[in-house]
Amino acid sequence: MPSPPVAALTHNLRRALRDGDLAEASRVLAHLKHEAPLALESGALELELLVRTRQLDDADQLARQLVDRFPGSAHVRHWTGRAAYARKRYADAEACFREGGKLAPHVIHDHWLGKTLTQMRRFDDAEAVLLRVVEQRSWARADLAWLYEIQGDTARALAEAEAHLAAHGDDGRVREQRDRLRARALEHGELAAEVEALVELGEPVSEPVLAEYVEALLRDGRGADVRALVRTRLPALSMRGARSLAWKTYKLQAYDVAFELFAAAFAGCDDKQLSALEAAAKKSGRVTDLIALYEAAAPERRALYGRIRKLKPPADPDR
Protein backbone atom coordinates (compact mmCIF):
# COMPACT_ATOMS: atom_id res chain seq x y z
CA MET A 1 0.00 0.00 0.00
CA PRO A 2 1.66 3.29 -1.07
CA SER A 3 2.32 5.84 1.64
CA PRO A 4 0.05 8.92 1.50
CA PRO A 5 2.70 11.17 -0.17
CA VAL A 6 3.46 8.50 -2.77
CA ALA A 7 -0.25 7.87 -3.39
CA ALA A 8 -0.87 11.59 -3.87
CA LEU A 9 2.09 11.97 -6.21
CA THR A 10 1.02 8.92 -8.20
CA HIS A 11 -2.49 10.34 -8.52
CA ASN A 12 -1.17 13.74 -9.66
CA LEU A 13 1.21 12.14 -12.15
CA ARG A 14 -1.50 9.97 -13.65
CA ARG A 15 -3.74 13.04 -14.00
CA ALA A 16 -0.99 15.09 -15.68
CA LEU A 17 -0.33 12.27 -18.14
CA ARG A 18 -4.04 11.85 -18.84
CA ASP A 19 -4.38 15.61 -19.47
CA GLY A 20 -1.32 15.69 -21.70
CA ASP A 21 0.51 18.12 -19.41
CA LEU A 22 3.92 16.55 -19.93
CA ALA A 23 5.87 19.35 -18.27
CA GLU A 24 3.85 18.93 -15.08
CA ALA A 25 4.20 15.15 -15.39
CA SER A 26 7.98 15.49 -15.50
CA ARG A 27 7.95 17.70 -12.40
CA VAL A 28 5.77 15.32 -10.41
CA LEU A 29 7.77 12.29 -11.56
CA ALA A 30 10.95 13.81 -10.13
CA HIS A 31 9.25 14.06 -6.72
CA LEU A 32 7.84 10.55 -6.99
CA LYS A 33 11.24 9.05 -7.84
CA HIS A 34 12.73 10.83 -4.85
CA GLU A 35 10.06 9.42 -2.52
CA ALA A 36 9.89 5.91 -3.99
CA PRO A 37 12.66 5.30 -6.52
CA LEU A 38 12.15 1.53 -6.70
CA ALA A 39 8.36 1.43 -6.62
CA LEU A 40 6.36 -0.04 -9.48
CA GLU A 41 4.41 3.22 -9.77
CA SER A 42 7.58 5.25 -10.27
CA GLY A 43 8.97 2.97 -12.96
CA ALA A 44 5.74 2.33 -14.84
CA LEU A 45 4.75 5.99 -14.98
CA GLU A 46 8.25 7.03 -15.98
CA LEU A 47 8.05 4.53 -18.85
CA GLU A 48 4.73 6.01 -19.92
CA LEU A 49 6.18 9.53 -19.86
CA LEU A 50 9.24 8.46 -21.86
CA VAL A 51 7.04 6.96 -24.57
CA ARG A 52 4.72 9.96 -24.66
CA THR A 53 7.71 12.31 -25.04
CA ARG A 54 9.29 10.07 -27.71
CA GLN A 55 12.43 9.35 -25.68
CA LEU A 56 12.44 5.90 -27.18
CA ASP A 57 16.02 4.81 -26.45
CA ASP A 58 15.48 5.49 -22.75
CA ALA A 59 12.04 3.89 -22.93
CA ASP A 60 13.44 0.68 -24.41
CA GLN A 61 16.11 0.44 -21.73
CA LEU A 62 13.71 1.10 -18.88
CA ALA A 63 11.10 -1.27 -20.32
CA ARG A 64 13.54 -4.18 -20.28
CA GLN A 65 14.37 -3.52 -16.63
CA LEU A 66 10.75 -3.16 -15.58
CA VAL A 67 9.55 -6.32 -17.34
CA ASP A 68 12.21 -8.27 -15.45
CA ARG A 69 11.33 -6.66 -12.10
CA PHE A 70 7.54 -6.52 -12.48
CA PRO A 71 6.49 -9.30 -14.89
CA GLY A 72 2.93 -9.20 -13.57
CA SER A 73 2.31 -5.51 -14.30
CA ALA A 74 -0.15 -4.94 -17.13
CA HIS A 75 0.77 -1.23 -17.14
CA VAL A 76 4.43 -2.07 -17.75
CA ARG A 77 3.51 -4.56 -20.50
CA HIS A 78 1.23 -2.04 -22.19
CA TRP A 79 3.78 0.77 -22.31
CA THR A 80 6.51 -1.64 -23.33
CA GLY A 81 4.20 -2.48 -26.22
CA ARG A 82 3.66 1.20 -26.98
CA ALA A 83 7.44 1.71 -27.07
CA ALA A 84 7.79 -1.21 -29.48
CA TYR A 85 4.92 0.12 -31.62
CA ALA A 86 6.64 3.52 -31.87
CA ARG A 87 9.76 1.72 -33.08
CA LYS A 88 7.67 -0.25 -35.61
CA ARG A 89 8.58 -3.51 -33.89
CA TYR A 90 5.06 -4.73 -34.34
CA ALA A 91 5.57 -8.40 -33.43
CA ASP A 92 6.99 -7.32 -30.06
CA ALA A 93 4.15 -4.86 -29.60
CA GLU A 94 1.54 -7.52 -30.36
CA ALA A 95 3.02 -9.86 -27.74
CA CYS A 96 3.02 -7.09 -25.11
CA PHE A 97 -0.57 -6.03 -25.73
CA ARG A 98 -1.79 -9.63 -25.65
CA GLU A 99 0.10 -10.28 -22.39
CA GLY A 100 -1.20 -7.04 -20.88
CA GLY A 101 -4.74 -8.12 -21.74
CA LYS A 102 -4.22 -11.46 -20.01
CA LEU A 103 -2.80 -9.83 -16.88
CA ALA A 104 -5.56 -7.21 -16.60
CA PRO A 105 -8.24 -7.30 -19.30
CA HIS A 106 -9.00 -3.78 -20.51
CA VAL A 107 -10.16 -2.27 -23.78
CA ILE A 108 -6.99 -0.19 -24.08
CA HIS A 109 -4.90 -3.33 -24.69
CA ASP A 110 -7.33 -4.49 -27.37
CA HIS A 111 -7.39 -1.05 -28.98
CA TRP A 112 -3.64 -0.98 -29.41
CA LEU A 113 -3.62 -4.63 -30.44
CA GLY A 114 -6.04 -3.74 -33.24
CA LYS A 115 -3.83 -0.85 -34.35
CA THR A 116 -0.78 -3.13 -34.29
CA LEU A 117 -2.45 -5.88 -36.32
CA THR A 118 -3.43 -3.23 -38.88
CA GLN A 119 0.21 -2.18 -39.20
CA MET A 120 1.15 -5.85 -39.62
CA ARG A 121 -1.38 -6.07 -42.49
CA ARG A 122 -3.33 -8.77 -40.68
CA PHE A 123 -6.52 -7.06 -41.69
CA ASP A 124 -9.12 -9.69 -40.77
CA ASP A 125 -7.69 -10.07 -37.27
CA ALA A 126 -7.42 -6.30 -36.87
CA GLU A 127 -11.01 -5.73 -37.97
CA ALA A 128 -12.34 -8.34 -35.55
CA VAL A 129 -10.51 -6.71 -32.64
CA LEU A 130 -11.41 -3.12 -33.56
CA LEU A 131 -15.09 -3.94 -34.06
CA ARG A 132 -15.15 -5.17 -30.45
CA VAL A 133 -13.29 -2.11 -29.26
CA VAL A 134 -15.70 0.31 -30.98
CA GLU A 135 -18.51 -1.00 -28.80
CA GLN A 136 -16.72 0.51 -25.77
CA ARG A 137 -14.56 3.24 -27.35
CA SER A 138 -16.35 5.10 -30.12
CA TRP A 139 -13.21 6.98 -31.13
CA ALA A 140 -11.68 3.70 -32.30
CA ARG A 141 -13.79 4.21 -35.43
CA ALA A 142 -10.90 6.36 -36.62
CA ASP A 143 -8.71 3.27 -36.61
CA LEU A 144 -11.37 1.27 -38.44
CA ALA A 145 -11.54 4.03 -41.04
CA TRP A 146 -7.77 3.81 -41.52
CA LEU A 147 -7.92 0.00 -41.73
CA TYR A 148 -10.55 0.12 -44.47
CA GLU A 149 -8.71 2.88 -46.33
CA ILE A 150 -5.45 0.97 -46.58
CA GLN A 151 -7.44 -2.07 -47.72
CA GLY A 152 -8.76 0.09 -50.55
CA ASP A 153 -12.38 0.00 -49.34
CA THR A 154 -13.13 3.70 -49.78
CA ALA A 155 -16.87 3.42 -49.12
CA ARG A 156 -16.50 1.69 -45.74
CA ALA A 157 -13.60 3.92 -44.76
CA LEU A 158 -15.66 7.02 -45.52
CA ALA A 159 -18.63 5.67 -43.57
CA GLU A 160 -16.47 5.08 -40.49
CA ALA A 161 -14.80 8.48 -40.81
CA GLU A 162 -18.20 10.18 -41.03
CA ALA A 163 -19.47 8.23 -38.01
CA HIS A 164 -16.36 9.16 -36.03
CA LEU A 165 -16.71 12.85 -36.87
CA ALA A 166 -20.38 12.84 -35.88
CA ALA A 167 -19.19 12.19 -32.32
CA HIS A 168 -15.72 13.76 -32.44
CA GLY A 169 -16.00 16.64 -34.87
CA ASP A 170 -12.81 18.30 -33.64
CA ASP A 171 -10.56 15.48 -34.90
CA GLY A 172 -8.58 17.30 -37.58
CA ARG A 173 -6.77 14.22 -38.84
CA VAL A 174 -10.02 12.36 -39.54
CA ARG A 175 -11.51 15.47 -41.16
CA GLU A 176 -8.56 15.42 -43.55
CA GLN A 177 -9.11 11.71 -44.15
CA ARG A 178 -12.79 12.31 -44.89
CA ASP A 179 -11.91 15.02 -47.44
CA ARG A 180 -9.36 12.71 -49.04
CA LEU A 181 -11.84 9.83 -49.21
CA ARG A 182 -14.60 12.01 -50.63
CA ALA A 183 -12.24 13.21 -53.34
CA ARG A 184 -11.12 9.65 -54.07
CA ALA A 185 -14.72 8.53 -54.49
CA LEU A 186 -15.23 10.99 -57.38
CA GLU A 187 -14.48 10.17 -60.98
CA HIS A 188 -11.35 11.92 -62.27
CA GLY A 189 -13.38 14.33 -64.37
CA GLU A 190 -15.70 15.19 -61.50
CA LEU A 191 -12.79 15.79 -59.13
CA ALA A 192 -10.97 17.98 -61.65
CA ALA A 193 -14.10 20.01 -62.31
CA GLU A 194 -14.75 20.51 -58.60
CA VAL A 195 -11.18 21.57 -57.78
CA GLU A 196 -10.86 23.83 -60.81
CA ALA A 197 -14.14 25.52 -59.92
CA LEU A 198 -12.86 26.20 -56.40
CA VAL A 199 -9.61 27.63 -57.79
CA GLU A 200 -11.48 29.85 -60.23
CA LEU A 201 -13.63 31.19 -57.40
CA GLY A 202 -10.60 31.82 -55.22
CA GLU A 203 -11.76 29.24 -52.67
CA PRO A 204 -9.19 27.17 -50.72
CA VAL A 205 -8.53 23.56 -51.69
CA SER A 206 -7.61 21.36 -48.74
CA GLU A 207 -4.31 19.52 -48.89
CA PRO A 208 -5.88 16.01 -48.88
CA VAL A 209 -8.13 16.98 -51.82
CA LEU A 210 -5.17 18.58 -53.59
CA ALA A 211 -3.19 15.34 -53.27
CA GLU A 212 -6.03 13.32 -54.82
CA TYR A 213 -6.38 15.92 -57.59
CA VAL A 214 -2.66 15.74 -58.40
CA GLU A 215 -2.87 11.94 -58.56
CA ALA A 216 -5.84 12.18 -60.93
CA LEU A 217 -3.96 14.65 -63.16
CA LEU A 218 -0.91 12.41 -63.34
CA ARG A 219 -2.97 9.33 -64.13
CA ASP A 220 -4.59 11.33 -66.94
CA GLY A 221 -1.17 12.27 -68.33
CA ARG A 222 -1.39 15.94 -67.34
CA GLY A 223 2.12 16.26 -65.95
CA ALA A 224 2.57 19.85 -67.13
CA ASP A 225 -0.53 20.88 -65.20
CA VAL A 226 0.83 19.16 -62.08
CA ARG A 227 4.15 20.99 -62.35
CA ALA A 228 2.43 24.35 -62.70
CA LEU A 229 0.07 23.59 -59.82
CA VAL A 230 2.85 22.49 -57.48
CA ARG A 231 4.94 25.57 -58.29
CA THR A 232 1.97 27.73 -57.34
CA ARG A 233 0.93 25.84 -54.21
CA LEU A 234 4.29 24.75 -52.80
CA PRO A 235 5.03 27.88 -50.68
CA ALA A 236 1.73 27.49 -48.82
CA LEU A 237 1.88 23.73 -48.22
CA SER A 238 2.41 22.42 -44.71
CA MET A 239 5.35 20.07 -44.22
CA ARG A 240 2.96 17.17 -43.82
CA GLY A 241 1.04 18.19 -46.92
CA ALA A 242 4.25 18.45 -48.95
CA ARG A 243 5.35 14.97 -47.85
CA SER A 244 1.97 13.47 -48.70
CA LEU A 245 2.03 15.06 -52.13
CA ALA A 246 5.66 14.00 -52.59
CA TRP A 247 4.75 10.34 -52.09
CA LYS A 248 1.90 10.64 -54.60
CA THR A 249 4.16 12.08 -57.28
CA TYR A 250 7.04 9.73 -56.46
CA LYS A 251 4.91 6.60 -56.78
CA LEU A 252 3.56 7.87 -60.12
CA GLN A 253 7.14 8.51 -61.33
CA ALA A 254 6.95 12.30 -61.54
CA TYR A 255 10.40 12.37 -59.97
CA ASP A 256 11.22 16.02 -60.65
CA VAL A 257 8.07 17.11 -58.81
CA ALA A 258 8.68 14.60 -56.02
CA PHE A 259 12.18 16.00 -55.53
CA GLU A 260 10.86 19.55 -55.08
CA LEU A 261 8.22 18.40 -52.62
CA PHE A 262 10.49 16.16 -50.54
CA ALA A 263 13.10 18.94 -50.48
CA ALA A 264 10.49 21.39 -49.22
CA ALA A 265 9.65 18.98 -46.37
CA PHE A 266 13.28 17.95 -45.83
CA ALA A 267 13.48 19.16 -42.22
CA GLY A 268 10.94 16.56 -41.10
CA CYS A 269 11.96 13.65 -43.37
CA ASP A 270 12.76 10.27 -41.81
CA ASP A 271 15.17 7.72 -43.30
CA LYS A 272 12.56 6.24 -45.64
CA GLN A 273 11.64 9.67 -46.99
CA LEU A 274 15.31 10.63 -47.37
CA SER A 275 15.88 7.48 -49.43
CA ALA A 276 12.96 8.44 -51.68
CA LEU A 277 14.33 11.99 -51.95
CA GLU A 278 17.70 10.60 -53.05
CA ALA A 279 16.11 8.28 -55.60
CA ALA A 280 14.06 11.19 -56.99
CA ALA A 281 17.19 13.35 -57.19
CA LYS A 282 19.04 10.68 -59.17
CA LYS A 283 16.14 10.11 -61.55
CA SER A 284 15.60 13.84 -62.16
CA GLY A 285 19.24 14.94 -62.38
CA ARG A 286 19.19 16.89 -59.12
CA VAL A 287 21.93 15.09 -57.14
CA THR A 288 24.14 18.20 -57.01
CA ASP A 289 21.25 20.20 -55.56
CA LEU A 290 20.57 17.47 -53.02
CA ILE A 291 24.20 17.35 -51.90
CA ALA A 292 24.11 21.12 -51.34
CA LEU A 293 20.91 20.72 -49.29
CA TYR A 294 22.48 17.96 -47.18
CA GLU A 295 25.74 19.85 -46.67
CA ALA A 296 23.87 22.86 -45.30
CA ALA A 297 22.00 20.69 -42.78
CA ALA A 298 24.74 18.20 -41.89
CA PRO A 299 26.27 20.16 -38.97
CA GLU A 300 22.93 19.72 -37.15
CA ARG A 301 22.08 16.29 -38.60
CA ARG A 302 25.40 14.45 -38.62
CA ALA A 303 23.99 11.27 -40.11
CA LEU A 304 23.72 13.18 -43.38
CA TYR A 305 27.51 13.08 -43.82
CA GLY A 306 27.28 9.38 -44.62
CA ARG A 307 24.54 10.04 -47.15
CA ILE A 308 26.64 12.78 -48.75
CA ARG A 309 29.57 10.40 -49.19
CA LYS A 310 27.33 7.87 -50.95
CA LEU A 311 25.89 10.54 -53.25
CA LYS A 312 29.23 11.98 -54.36
CA PRO A 313 30.95 10.25 -57.28
CA PRO A 314 34.09 8.29 -56.40
CA ALA A 315 37.36 10.16 -56.78
CA ASP A 316 39.23 9.53 -60.04
CA PRO A 317 42.44 7.66 -59.05
CA ASP A 318 44.24 8.94 -62.19
CA ARG A 319 43.81 12.61 -61.29
ZIKA-V883900 format. One record per backbone hydrogen bond with DSSP energy under -0.5 kcal/mol. CO is the residue of the C=O (numbers start at 1). NH is the residue of the N-H. Records with the same first field share a line. If there is no record, write none. Layout:
CO: NH + NH
This chain:
3: 7
4: 8
5: 9
6: 10
7: 11
8: 12
9: 13
10: 14
11: 15
12: 16
13: 17
14: 18
15: 19
16: 20 + 21
17: 20
20: 22
21: 25
22: 26
23: 27
24: 28
25: 29
26: 30
27: 31
28: 32
29: 33
30: 34
31: 35
32: 36
36: 39
39: 43
40: 44
41: 45
42: 46
43: 47
44: 48
45: 49
46: 50
47: 51
48: 52
49: 53
50: 55
51: 54
54: 56
55: 59
56: 60
57: 61
58: 62
59: 63
60: 64
61: 65
62: 66
63: 67
64: 68
65: 69
66: 70
70: 73
72: 74
73: 77
74: 78
75: 79
76: 80
77: 81
78: 82
79: 83
80: 84
81: 85
82: 86
83: 87
84: 89
85: 88
88: 90
89: 93
90: 94
91: 95
92: 96
93: 97
94: 98
95: 99
96: 100
97: 101
98: 102
99: 103
100: 104
106: 109 + 110
107: 111
108: 112
109: 113
110: 114
111: 115
112: 116
113: 117
114: 118
115: 119
116: 120
117: 122
118: 121
121: 123
122: 126
123: 127
124: 128
125: 129
126: 130
127: 131
128: 132
129: 133
130: 134
131: 135
132: 135
133: 136 + 137
137: 140
138: 141
139: 142
140: 143 + 144
141: 145
142: 146
143: 147
144: 148
145: 149
146: 150
147: 151
148: 153
149: 152
152: 154
153: 157
154: 158
155: 159
156: 160
157: 161
158: 162
159: 163
160: 164
161: 165
162: 166
163: 167
164: 167 + 168
168: 171
170: 172
171: 175
172: 176
173: 177
174: 178
175: 179
176: 180
177: 181
178: 182
179: 183
180: 184
181: 185
182: 186
183: 186
187: 191
188: 192
189: 193
190: 194
191: 195
192: 196
193: 197
194: 198
195: 199
196: 200
197: 201
198: 203
199: 202
204: 206
206: 210
207: 211
208: 212
209: 213
210: 214
211: 215
212: 216
213: 217
214: 218
215: 219
216: 220
217: 222
218: 221
221: 223
222: 226
223: 227
224: 228
225: 229
226: 230
227: 231
228: 232
229: 233
230: 234
233: 236 + 237
234: 237
238: 242
239: 243
240: 244
241: 245
242: 246
243: 247
244: 248
245: 249
246: 250
247: 251
248: 252
249: 254
250: 253
253: 255
254: 258
255: 259
256: 260
257: 261
258: 262
259: 263
260: 264
261: 265
263: 266
265: 268
266: 269
270: 274
271: 275
272: 276
273: 277
274: 278
275: 279
276: 280
277: 281
278: 282
279: 283
280: 284
281: 285 + 286 + 287
282: 285
286: 290
287: 291
288: 292
289: 293
290: 294
291: 295
292: 296
293: 297
294: 298
297: 300 + 301
301: 304
302: 305
303: 306 + 307
304: 308
305: 309
306: 310
307: 311
308: 312
315: 317
316: 319
